[in-house]
Amino acid sequence: MLKEELLRFPVGRGGVLFIEYVLLDGINDSREHAAELAGFLEGLPARVNVIAYNRGSTAPYAAPSQEKVRLFCGWLADYKLFVRLRPARGAGIMAACGQLGASLSMVQGA
């Protein structure tokens, strides 16, 4: 259903869809997950922005290692996908991906 909607989305001439993919350690960072994502994106004019999760909230997830992130990006590139690793920004002020649900005490370092 989602793919059908994406195929109908009006991106314009030469346009692309930017897919944001947040990597969670041990949840969606394996070679098999890369293959599934590549299969889903087949036929779509898509570019993939890979974002490593940043621990900092009460969520039960962990950030993948830099090695896992590098491997995942490489696997996507092996499928001829345009992939870009989005750098972590805002982690020092609890504003990075995965941290926006942090409590005020976490932000203030309490």
Secondary structure, 3 states (H helix, E strand, C coil): CHHHHHHHCCCCCCCCEEEEEEECCCCCCCHHHHHHHHHHHCCCCEEEEEEECCCCCCCCCCCCCHHHHHHHHHHHHHCCCEEEEECCCCHHHCCCCCCCCCCHHHHCCC
